[in-house]
Structure formats: structure tokens, C-alpha cells
Amino acid sequence: MSEVDRLWPIIYVRGYAMTQTEIDETTSDPFCGFNIGSTIVRATTDPKTPPRKLMFESPLVRLGSDYKYSDVYQDGLDIVDPDWDGTIDRRSVIIYRYYDSSSTLFGDGKTRSIEDFAKGLSELILRVRELVAANPENAVQAKEFSCYLVAHSMGGLVCRAFLQNEKLGSKVARACVSKFFTYATPHNGIEIAGNNVPSWLTLNDVDNFNQKKMAKYLDIESVFKKTGRVDWLPEESFPSRNVFCMVGTNRGDYDVAAGLSRTFAGHGSDGLVRVSNASVWGTNAAGKLSEPCATAYAYRSHSGRYGIVNSEEAYQNLVRFLFGDLRVDLWLDVTHIGVPQELEQADKDGELTALYQFEVLAAPRGKRWFLTRRTSEEDSVAVRDHATLRKATEKKPESIYLSSIFLANRFKVNAQRPTLAYSLSLAVRVPDYEVNKKFWPNRHYEGESLFRNSIVVEMTPPGTDDGKWKATYNWQNNDVGQSSKPVTPKQLTQTADGTAEITFGFATGDATPPRSPGIVGQLRFLVSHWNR
């Protein structure tokens, strides 16, 4: 598939506006915030450190300059206005202005329900389909039409309600959606001081984030009763493989309500949405987990000048997910874990507890930002407890999903080079060991790691449908910035559908099982063509 064939209309669905004033403010903005950029980025996690200058023009402007997208407003009118006349280009950005009817500017000042917003999204998609098909320059029939949903915060819940609840829209409209991208959406609800928003808190529709109410409008009440969570996406409703969740991890720069929001959201959040609640997992027909939706992490807050929508990192993930050429799902398999010799008896007696933190940072070649960034200081790491990891074996490892990255040919540093490359930094922090719930300080040095290294992987996609993947790599403690070592047939396996699985073993020291304390495992990358 050529890049031009991937350029379908993008429908942006903005987030929650709490008060009537905020609703009126958002309806007074033609683009509902999708046109807001930023000039600064946090270089470190310390708010006292001066920010670094980085011009990001806004998602709307960059989609125009990079891919020739444009808005659909003409002569002061929107495509949903009755006297709007014309057609639109397939490279259009459409803003779903669902708060208009609730504002005092264009409506009656009464807020509608999530269900009403979802139905309105269905109608908008069909309208966009009609206008794209009517434009002869697009050469697209209505049955061939496709579109992308891009949503911030509560907007993602509006989209999920539409996609998952067949009562809230047209089957034809749902079939038009090919990809769904969310920024900082509270997929598992919002927590206040560690507790989910109560159902009785109906002021300003805050109960939209109550899990029981969410389960109803998302049409997943049965799985909610079993799991107590609502971040599930049934595969029959929409394929989880076509969903991307962008997660923010910077609570410190979210200043809404004079900082009270970030106080109640707590650590491990973007100031409003907790990291653990901002992604989605697919479920099969039996209600069992199928696979995680693609997820990436950035040190950005829920909104504001350090917000996630107006960030280079999130934009890069957005366009690579929508238009990119290569998908890599990053997994880590733990096969052995070792503890200090002094604690081996306590471990055998079941008196030892510990929490292991897995840090990962991934970046494409030649860029000054990360596609995903998970660190301990930012409360965004993957975590497993000792009781879980001590059961891991080579035959039955503990598998941990880390993130997904998308690479694109158009962003190559050298366009003539056939390969696509990225680096991944992995660290496993030494845990705080506890014996009978008491901290064991004897050999503790804060910040130490069981394992810490970076790997550069360079991949050559197959030239034909039945061709073979090739890859080279280097752990960076041996050769910084290089990937000269060929991947062996034992490391690379390829399935009939063309997906490659590449593994890279790692260990603390040279021994298996590991020296104590230590860890043995492998990085496992699932590599596949994207948009082919």
C-alpha cells in the first residue's frame, strides 16, 4: 500500500469539559485544542530544572505540512451545518464538536450523555463518508471509505462507546473506522485519592468516569463483573491490533484546579489519569485476554503547555501508527531470578517480598526524542512482584508487555538505506527486599540495577511476500551506535503470515541460574509489516 492510499480522513474527538464556562470556551475554538502547539519540553523529571526549547507547531499544523491534510471549514461553516455545500478531500481533519449543543453559544446549555455523543459520532462519520465519496478527485466509492478516530481523554470513551456498543450508532459507520488512537484516555476510569469516581458524584457529569456506568455504555458489564475493570475491548467490536494508547506520565506540570487534580490523582499519573488506567487490552469471544493494544509512554501531562496532545513524542507515535511501515511489539520474558545468598532461606520459607521494576526507552535512529519512555522516577515502569517471578522457568517464562513502536520509511536518516533501525534501553532495578515486611538494608544501594544495557537493532524487511526478514544488532556496552552482529536463525523465527519473532537473551553475569542477586531472560520483539 502506498503512503497516499493510507491518507484517510482524521476525526478528532476532544476531551472532557467540566464546567459550563469550559464548555463555552471549547466551543469558541474551531479546532477544540488540536491546533495548540508547544515550545518547551521537560529535559528531566525535576520541575525546577529549566525546560528545553523545542518547537512543536501542533498536530493540526504538522499534519498539514507533513502530509498535506487540511480542515473542512468553508466560508465560516462546518460540514454539519445545513447550508454547507461541497465535498471534501480524503486528507481532511474533521473536529467532532460534540459540546456545541451543550454550550450557551450554540445550544441550550444542557450537557448530553456519553451515549448521545457516541450516536452523534456515528452520524458524523457517515456525513464524512458521503462527502469524500462525492469528490471525484478522491476516486473513492462509499463502500471503500475508511477513516481514523483520534481522541483525547474522555473523547476516547466517546469513541469506545460508539465502537463497542452496537446500540449507539450505525454498523455501517463502525465498519468505516480502520484505526483508533487515544491520548491520555481514562480507559479504566478516573481515581480520586486511590478510589474510582463514585456513581453519586453526578455534578458536571463526573460520574461518566465511574466504572459501573462506563461498563454500561461500553457494553461490557459481564466482563466488568468478573474483573472489576473496564479497560477491555472485545475483538468482535473492534480489533485491538488497530488501537493505540498514548500514555502521559508527568503529573507535576498539570495545574488544573490549582494543582488539586494532580494531588488527588497521585503518583503514577499524568495529573488526572493514572498510568495503569490509560491503556486497553483486547478480549476474545470467551472473554479472555487476546493481546494488549499498542501502547507508548511519554513524560507529558494530561494537558497544558507540557500536555500530551501538543507534544512531538505523541505526534510521532500518531503518524507512525496511522501511516507507518513497520510495527514492533516489545516483550520481555523472565526465566530465572536470583536473590542475595543471605536471603535464600527467607525466600524458601516464603518470608521474602520484593517488587521488580523494568525500565525501557526506545528511540528511532537520528532523532532526539523517545517513541516510548518508562522510568522508575516517572512512575511508568512495568512491575512484577517476587512471588510471580520466582515461578518463572525457561519452559514457562513470565512474559511482560513493554510497549509498541512503529517505524516509517519517510523518516529515514538516509533514504537510500533499505533498513529501519531503533535503539532500546533496558534496566531492571534492584528491588527493596523485605523480610517479614521489614526492609533489608544490608546490601542496598539506591538506584542500582540487576541489569542495564542498550541494544541497537537494524531490520531489513522482506522484498517479496514470501521473503525472509533479516536483522543485525549490538548490545551497546560493546559497540556504541552500531548494529553489526547478524541475528542467527535460532534468534529469528518467521510465521506464515510474515511476522518475525526476534529474541535477544540477557543475564546478570554469565551464569544460569543467575548469580545472586540477578536475573536471566530475553527481549522478544514481534516484528510485522504495517499498512501493507
C-alpha positions as CSV (number, residue, x, y, z in Angstrom):
1,M,0.0,0.0,0.0
2,S,1.4,3.4,-1.0
3,E,1.5,6.2,1.5
4,V,-1.1,8.1,-0.4
5,D,-3.5,5.2,0.0
6,R,-3.1,5.4,3.8
7,L,-4.2,9.0,4.0
8,W,-7.8,8.8,5.1
9,P,-9.9,11.5,7.0
10,I,-8.9,12.0,10.6
11,I,-11.8,12.7,13.0
12,Y,-10.6,14.4,16.2
13,V,-12.7,13.9,19.4
14,R,-11.7,16.3,22.2
15,G,-11.8,15.6,25.9
16,Y,-13.9,16.4,28.9
17,A,-15.0,20.0,29.7
18,M,-16.2,20.2,33.3
19,T,-18.0,23.5,33.8
20,Q,-20.3,25.5,31.6
21,T,-17.6,28.0,31.2
22,E,-15.2,25.4,29.9
23,I,-17.8,24.0,27.6
24,D,-18.3,27.5,26.1
25,E,-14.6,28.1,25.9
26,T,-14.1,24.9,23.9
27,T,-16.9,25.6,21.5
28,S,-15.4,29.0,20.8
29,D,-12.3,27.3,19.5
30,P,-12.8,26.0,15.9
31,F,-10.3,23.1,16.5
32,C,-11.0,22.3,20.1
33,G,-7.3,22.3,21.1
34,F,-6.0,20.2,18.2
35,N,-4.4,23.4,16.9
36,I,-2.4,24.1,20.0
37,G,1.4,23.6,19.9
38,S,4.2,23.9,22.4
39,T,7.7,25.5,22.6
40,I,9.2,23.7,25.6
41,V,9.9,20.2,26.8
42,R,11.0,18.9,30.2
43,A,14.5,17.6,29.8
44,T,14.4,16.0,33.3
45,T,11.8,15.0,35.8
46,D,12.8,17.8,38.1
47,P,10.3,20.7,37.6
48,K,13.0,23.1,38.9
49,T,15.3,22.3,36.0
50,P,14.8,24.8,33.2
51,P,12.9,23.4,30.2
52,R,14.5,22.8,26.9
53,K,13.3,24.8,23.8
54,L,11.5,22.6,21.2
55,M,9.1,24.0,18.7
56,F,6.1,21.8,18.1
57,E,3.6,23.6,15.9
58,S,0.5,21.4,16.8
59,P,-0.9,18.2,15.5
60,L,-3.1,20.1,13.1
61,V,-0.3,22.2,11.6
62,R,2.1,19.3,11.3
63,L,-0.5,17.1,9.6
64,G,-0.8,19.9,7.1
65,S,2.9,20.5,6.5
66,D,3.9,16.8,6.6
67,Y,1.0,15.1,4.9
68,K,-1.0,17.9,3.2
69,Y,-4.0,17.5,5.4
70,S,-6.4,20.4,5.7
71,D,-9.5,21.4,7.7
72,V,-13.0,21.3,6.3
73,Y,-14.4,24.7,7.3
74,Q,-15.6,26.8,4.3
75,D,-16.9,30.3,4.4
76,G,-17.3,30.1,8.2
77,L,-19.4,26.9,8.0
78,D,-18.8,23.3,9.2
79,I,-19.8,20.2,7.2
80,V,-22.7,19.5,9.6
81,D,-24.3,22.9,9.1
82,P,-27.4,22.7,6.9
83,D,-26.3,25.3,4.4
84,W,-22.8,23.9,4.0
85,D,-22.3,22.8,0.3
86,G,-19.5,21.0,-1.3
87,T,-17.2,17.9,-1.0
88,I,-14.0,17.3,1.0
89,D,-10.6,15.8,0.3
90,R,-9.7,12.4,1.7
91,R,-6.8,14.3,3.5
92,S,-9.1,16.2,5.8
93,V,-9.1,16.8,9.6
94,I,-12.6,16.9,11.0
95,I,-13.3,18.1,14.5
96,Y,-16.2,16.4,16.3
97,R,-17.7,19.4,18.1
98,Y,-20.0,17.3,20.4
99,Y,-20.2,20.1,23.0
100,D,-21.8,22.6,20.7
101,S,-25.3,21.5,21.6
102,S,-24.4,21.8,25.3
103,S,-23.0,25.3,25.1
104,T,-24.8,28.5,25.7
105,L,-23.3,29.8,22.4
106,F,-24.8,27.2,20.1
107,G,-27.1,25.1,22.3
108,D,-29.3,25.1,25.3
109,G,-26.6,24.8,28.0
110,K,-27.6,21.2,28.9
111,T,-24.9,18.6,28.8
112,R,-25.7,15.4,26.8
113,S,-24.8,11.9,27.8
114,I,-21.9,9.8,26.5
115,E,-24.4,7.8,24.7
116,D,-25.7,10.8,22.8
117,F,-22.2,11.9,22.0
118,A,-21.5,8.4,20.6
119,K,-24.5,8.5,18.4
120,G,-23.5,11.9,17.1
121,L,-20.1,10.5,16.2
122,S,-21.8,7.8,14.1
123,E,-23.7,10.4,12.2
124,L,-20.6,12.5,11.6
125,I,-18.7,9.5,10.2
126,L,-21.5,8.8,7.7
127,R,-21.5,12.5,6.7
128,V,-17.7,12.5,6.1
129,R,-18.1,9.3,4.1
130,E,-20.7,10.9,1.9
131,L,-18.6,14.0,1.2
132,V,-15.4,12.1,0.5
133,A,-17.2,9.7,-1.9
134,A,-18.8,12.7,-3.7
135,N,-15.5,14.2,-4.6
136,P,-14.3,12.8,-7.9
137,E,-10.7,13.7,-7.2
138,N,-10.6,11.2,-4.4
139,A,-11.6,8.3,-6.6
140,V,-13.2,6.6,-3.6
141,Q,-16.6,4.8,-3.5
142,A,-18.6,4.9,-0.3
143,K,-18.0,1.2,0.2
144,E,-14.3,1.7,0.1
145,F,-14.2,4.6,2.5
146,S,-12.2,4.5,5.7
147,C,-11.4,6.9,8.5
148,Y,-9.3,7.3,11.6
149,L,-10.5,8.3,15.1
150,V,-8.1,10.3,17.2
151,A,-9.3,11.2,20.7
152,H,-8.1,13.0,23.8
153,S,-9.2,12.0,27.4
154,M,-13.0,11.5,27.6
155,G,-13.1,11.7,23.8
156,G,-11.6,8.2,23.8
157,L,-14.5,6.9,25.8
158,V,-17.0,8.5,23.4
159,C,-15.2,6.6,20.6
160,R,-15.2,3.3,22.6
161,A,-18.9,3.7,23.4
162,F,-19.6,4.1,19.7
163,L,-17.3,1.2,18.7
164,Q,-18.3,-1.3,21.4
165,N,-22.0,-0.6,21.9
166,E,-24.0,-1.6,18.8
167,K,-27.0,0.4,20.1
168,L,-25.0,3.7,19.9
169,G,-24.6,4.1,16.2
170,S,-24.7,2.6,12.8
171,K,-23.0,-0.7,11.8
172,V,-22.1,0.9,8.5
173,A,-20.4,3.8,10.4
174,R,-18.4,1.4,12.6
175,A,-17.1,-0.5,9.6
176,C,-15.6,2.7,8.3
177,V,-13.2,3.1,11.2
178,S,-9.9,1.4,10.5
179,K,-7.7,2.8,13.3
180,F,-8.3,4.4,16.7
181,F,-5.7,6.5,18.6
182,T,-6.2,7.8,22.1
183,Y,-4.2,10.4,24.1
184,A,-4.5,10.1,27.9
185,T,-7.9,8.4,27.9
186,P,-9.1,7.1,31.3
187,H,-10.0,3.7,29.8
188,N,-10.4,2.2,33.3
189,G,-12.0,5.3,34.8
190,I,-10.6,8.1,37.0
191,E,-9.5,7.7,40.6
192,I,-9.7,10.2,43.4
193,A,-7.3,9.5,46.2
194,G,-7.0,5.9,45.1
195,N,-10.7,5.2,44.6
196,N,-12.8,5.2,41.5
197,V,-15.1,8.2,41.0
198,P,-18.4,7.3,42.8
199,S,-21.6,7.0,40.9
200,W,-23.4,9.5,43.1
201,L,-21.0,12.3,42.0
202,T,-23.1,13.5,39.2
203,L,-22.1,17.2,39.3
204,N,-20.8,18.2,35.9
205,D,-21.1,14.6,34.7
206,V,-18.0,13.5,36.6
207,D,-19.8,10.1,37.0
208,N,-19.0,9.4,33.3
209,F,-15.7,8.1,34.7
210,N,-17.4,5.7,37.2
211,Q,-16.6,2.1,36.2
212,K,-20.1,0.8,36.8
213,K,-21.6,3.5,34.5
214,M,-18.7,3.0,32.0
215,A,-19.4,-0.7,31.8
216,K,-22.9,0.0,30.8
217,Y,-22.3,2.5,28.0
218,L,-19.3,0.4,26.8
219,D,-21.5,-2.7,26.8
220,I,-19.0,-4.8,28.8
221,E,-21.0,-5.3,32.1
222,S,-20.3,-9.1,32.2
223,V,-16.6,-8.8,31.9
224,F,-16.6,-5.9,34.4
225,K,-18.4,-8.1,37.0
226,K,-15.6,-10.8,36.6
227,T,-12.6,-8.5,36.6
228,G,-13.6,-5.2,38.3
229,R,-12.1,-3.3,35.3
230,V,-13.5,-1.7,32.2
231,D,-10.3,-1.3,30.0
232,W,-11.4,-4.2,27.8
233,L,-12.1,-4.1,24.1
234,P,-13.9,-7.1,22.6
235,E,-12.3,-8.2,19.4
236,E,-15.6,-8.7,17.7
237,S,-16.4,-5.0,18.3
238,F,-13.1,-3.6,17.0
239,P,-9.7,-5.3,16.5
240,S,-7.3,-4.5,19.4
241,R,-4.4,-4.6,16.9
242,N,-5.8,-1.4,15.3
243,V,-5.8,0.6,18.6
244,F,-3.0,2.8,20.0
245,C,-2.9,4.2,23.5
246,M,-0.6,7.2,24.2
247,V,0.0,7.5,28.0
248,G,1.3,10.5,29.8
249,T,3.5,10.2,32.9
250,N,4.1,13.8,34.1
251,R,1.8,14.8,36.9
252,G,3.9,17.7,38.1
253,D,3.0,20.1,35.3
254,Y,-0.8,19.5,35.4
255,D,-2.1,22.7,37.0
256,V,-5.8,22.3,36.7
257,A,-7.8,23.3,39.9
258,A,-4.7,24.9,41.3
259,G,-2.9,21.6,41.4
260,L,-5.6,19.7,43.3
261,S,-6.2,17.3,40.4
262,R,-2.7,16.0,40.4
263,T,-2.8,15.8,44.2
264,F,-5.8,13.5,44.2
265,A,-4.7,11.6,41.1
266,G,-1.4,10.9,42.9
267,H,1.9,9.4,41.7
268,G,1.9,7.3,38.6
269,S,-0.4,9.6,36.6
270,D,-0.5,12.5,34.1
271,G,-2.1,14.7,36.7
272,L,-5.6,13.3,36.1
273,V,-5.4,9.8,34.6
274,R,-3.4,7.1,36.3
275,V,-0.9,5.3,34.0
276,S,-2.4,1.9,34.9
277,N,-5.8,3.1,33.7
278,A,-4.8,4.7,30.4
279,S,-4.5,1.7,28.1
280,V,-6.7,-1.1,26.7
281,W,-6.5,-4.9,26.3
282,G,-8.4,-6.9,23.7
283,T,-10.7,-9.8,24.8
284,N,-11.8,-12.8,22.6
285,A,-15.2,-14.3,22.3
286,A,-14.7,-16.2,25.5
287,G,-13.9,-13.1,27.5
288,K,-10.3,-14.0,27.8
289,L,-7.3,-11.7,27.1
290,S,-6.3,-11.7,23.5
291,E,-3.5,-9.1,23.2
292,P,-2.6,-5.7,24.5
293,C,-3.4,-2.7,22.3
294,A,-0.3,-0.9,21.2
295,T,0.9,1.4,24.0
296,A,3.6,4.1,24.3
297,Y,4.6,6.4,27.2
298,A,5.8,10.0,27.2
299,Y,6.8,12.3,30.0
300,R,3.9,14.7,29.4
301,S,1.0,15.9,31.5
302,H,-2.7,15.5,30.7
303,S,-2.9,18.9,29.1
304,G,-1.4,22.4,29.3
305,R,1.9,23.7,28.0
306,Y,3.6,20.4,28.8
307,G,0.5,18.4,27.6
308,I,0.5,15.2,25.7
309,V,-1.6,16.2,22.7
310,N,0.7,19.1,21.9
311,S,3.9,17.1,22.1
312,E,6.4,15.9,19.5
313,E,6.6,12.4,21.0
314,A,2.8,11.8,20.8
315,Y,2.6,13.2,17.3
316,Q,5.4,10.9,16.1
317,N,3.6,7.9,17.5
318,L,0.3,9.1,15.9
319,V,1.6,9.5,12.4
320,R,3.7,6.3,12.5
321,F,0.7,4.3,13.8
322,L,-1.5,5.8,11.1
323,F,0.9,5.9,8.1
324,G,4.0,3.9,9.1
325,D,5.6,0.8,7.5
326,L,6.8,-1.4,10.4
327,R,5.4,-2.5,13.7
328,V,7.4,-3.8,16.6
329,D,5.8,-5.1,19.8
330,L,8.3,-5.2,22.6
331,W,8.1,-8.0,25.2
332,L,10.4,-9.2,28.0
333,D,10.5,-12.8,29.2
334,V,11.9,-13.6,32.6
335,T,13.2,-17.2,33.1
336,H,15.2,-17.0,36.3
337,I,15.5,-14.7,39.2
338,G,18.1,-14.8,42.0
339,V,18.3,-13.2,45.4
340,P,21.2,-12.4,47.8
341,Q,22.6,-15.5,49.4
342,E,21.7,-14.1,52.8
343,L,18.0,-14.1,51.8
344,E,17.8,-17.5,50.1
345,Q,16.4,-19.2,53.3
346,A,13.8,-16.5,53.8
347,D,12.9,-16.9,50.1
348,K,12.4,-20.7,50.6
349,D,10.3,-20.0,53.7
350,G,8.0,-17.6,51.9
351,E,9.1,-14.7,54.1
352,L,10.7,-12.6,51.3
353,T,8.9,-10.0,49.3
354,A,10.2,-7.6,46.6
355,L,9.0,-5.5,43.7
356,Y,10.9,-5.6,40.4
357,Q,10.8,-2.5,38.1
358,F,11.5,-2.8,34.4
359,E,12.6,0.4,32.6
360,V,12.5,0.8,28.9
361,L,13.3,3.6,26.5
362,A,13.0,3.2,22.7
363,A,14.1,5.7,20.0
364,P,14.4,5.6,16.2
365,R,17.7,6.4,14.5
366,G,18.8,10.0,14.3
367,K,16.1,11.6,16.5
368,R,16.3,13.5,19.8
369,W,13.2,12.1,21.5
370,F,11.8,8.7,22.5
371,L,8.9,6.9,21.0
372,T,8.3,5.4,24.4
373,R,9.8,6.2,27.8
374,R,9.2,4.2,31.0
375,T,11.3,5.0,34.0
376,S,11.1,4.5,37.8
377,E,11.4,8.2,38.6
378,E,8.4,8.9,36.4
379,D,6.3,6.0,37.9
380,S,5.7,4.5,34.5
381,V,7.7,1.2,34.7
382,A,6.4,-2.3,34.2
383,V,6.3,-4.0,37.6
384,R,6.3,-7.7,38.8
385,D,6.4,-9.0,42.4
386,H,9.0,-11.6,43.6
387,A,6.3,-14.2,44.2
388,T,5.4,-14.1,40.5
389,L,9.0,-14.0,39.1
390,R,10.3,-16.8,41.3
391,K,7.9,-19.2,39.5
392,A,9.4,-18.4,36.1
393,T,11.2,-21.0,34.1
394,E,12.6,-21.4,30.6
395,K,9.6,-23.5,29.6
396,K,7.1,-21.2,31.3
397,P,8.6,-17.7,31.5
398,E,6.9,-14.6,33.0
399,S,6.1,-12.5,29.9
400,I,5.8,-8.7,30.3
401,Y,4.5,-6.4,27.6
402,L,6.7,-3.3,27.5
403,S,5.4,-1.2,24.6
404,S,4.9,-1.0,20.8
405,I,6.8,1.2,18.3
406,F,6.1,2.0,14.7
407,L,8.8,2.9,12.2
408,A,8.3,4.7,8.8
409,N,10.4,4.8,5.7
410,R,9.7,8.5,5.2
411,F,11.6,9.4,8.4
412,K,14.8,7.5,7.4
413,V,18.0,9.5,8.1
414,N,19.4,8.0,4.8
415,A,16.6,7.4,2.3
416,Q,18.8,5.1,0.3
417,R,19.4,2.7,3.2
418,P,16.9,-0.3,3.0
419,T,16.9,-0.9,6.7
420,L,14.9,0.5,9.6
421,A,16.6,0.8,13.0
422,Y,15.9,1.7,16.6
423,S,17.6,1.5,20.0
424,L,16.1,0.1,23.2
425,S,17.5,0.7,26.6
426,L,16.5,-1.8,29.3
427,A,17.1,-1.6,33.0
428,V,15.9,-3.9,35.8
429,R,16.2,-2.1,39.1
430,V,17.4,-3.9,42.2
431,P,14.3,-4.2,44.4
432,D,13.8,-3.2,48.0
433,Y,13.9,-6.6,49.6
434,E,11.7,-7.1,52.7
435,V,11.7,-10.0,55.1
436,N,8.5,-10.4,57.1
437,K,7.5,-6.9,55.8
438,K,10.7,-5.3,57.1
439,F,13.2,-3.6,54.8
440,W,16.5,-5.5,54.4
441,P,19.2,-2.8,54.2
442,N,22.4,-4.9,54.4
443,R,23.4,-4.7,50.7
444,H,21.1,-2.0,49.5
445,Y,22.4,0.9,47.4
446,E,19.7,3.1,46.0
447,G,19.4,3.2,42.2
448,E,21.4,0.1,41.4
449,S,20.3,-2.3,38.7
450,L,20.3,-6.0,38.3
451,F,20.7,-5.4,34.6
452,R,21.3,-2.3,32.5
453,N,22.2,-2.1,28.8
454,S,21.1,-0.8,25.5
455,I,20.6,-2.6,22.2
456,V,20.5,-1.3,18.6
457,V,18.5,-3.4,16.2
458,E,18.5,-2.8,12.4
459,M,16.0,-4.7,10.3
460,T,15.7,-5.4,6.6
461,P,12.1,-6.2,5.6
462,P,11.5,-8.9,3.0
463,G,11.5,-7.7,-0.5
464,T,8.7,-10.1,-1.5
465,D,5.6,-11.6,0.2
466,D,7.4,-14.9,0.7
467,G,10.8,-13.3,1.6
468,K,12.7,-13.5,4.8
469,W,13.4,-10.9,7.5
470,K,17.0,-10.1,8.2
471,A,18.4,-8.2,11.2
472,T,21.6,-7.1,12.8
473,Y,22.2,-5.9,16.4
474,N,24.7,-5.0,19.0
475,W,24.5,-4.5,22.8
476,Q,25.9,-1.0,23.3
477,N,28.3,-1.9,26.0
478,N,30.4,-3.5,23.2
479,D,29.9,-1.1,20.3
480,V,28.0,2.2,20.7
481,G,25.8,3.2,17.9
482,Q,26.4,0.1,15.8
483,S,24.4,-3.0,14.8
484,S,26.9,-5.2,13.1
485,K,26.2,-8.6,14.6
486,P,23.8,-10.7,12.4
487,V,20.8,-12.3,14.1
488,T,21.1,-16.1,14.0
489,P,18.4,-18.5,12.7
490,K,17.9,-19.6,16.3
491,Q,17.1,-16.0,17.3
492,L,14.7,-15.2,14.4
493,T,11.7,-17.3,13.6
494,Q,9.1,-16.3,11.0
495,T,5.4,-17.3,10.7
496,A,3.4,-18.0,7.6
497,D,1.8,-14.5,7.8
498,G,5.2,-12.9,7.6
499,T,5.5,-11.9,11.2
500,A,9.0,-12.3,12.6
501,E,9.9,-13.0,16.3
502,I,13.4,-11.9,17.2
503,T,14.9,-12.7,20.6
504,F,17.9,-11.3,22.5
505,G,18.9,-13.0,25.7
506,F,20.3,-11.1,28.7
507,A,21.6,-12.0,32.1
508,T,23.3,-10.7,35.2
509,G,26.8,-12.1,34.8
510,D,27.4,-15.2,32.8
511,A,25.8,-17.9,35.0
512,T,22.4,-19.5,34.5
513,P,20.6,-19.5,37.0
514,P,21.9,-16.0,37.8
515,R,24.4,-15.1,40.4
516,S,22.6,-13.7,43.4
517,P,21.0,-11.2,43.2
518,G,20.4,-11.4,39.4
519,I,18.1,-12.0,36.5
520,V,18.0,-14.1,33.3
521,G,15.6,-13.6,30.4
522,Q,15.2,-12.4,26.9
523,L,13.9,-9.4,25.0
524,R,11.3,-10.6,22.4
525,F,10.4,-8.4,19.5
526,L,7.4,-9.2,17.3
527,V,8.1,-7.5,14.0
528,S,5.5,-7.2,11.3
529,H,4.7,-5.1,8.2
530,W,2.2,-2.3,8.8
531,N,-0.1,-0.7,6.3
532,R,0.9,-3.2,3.7
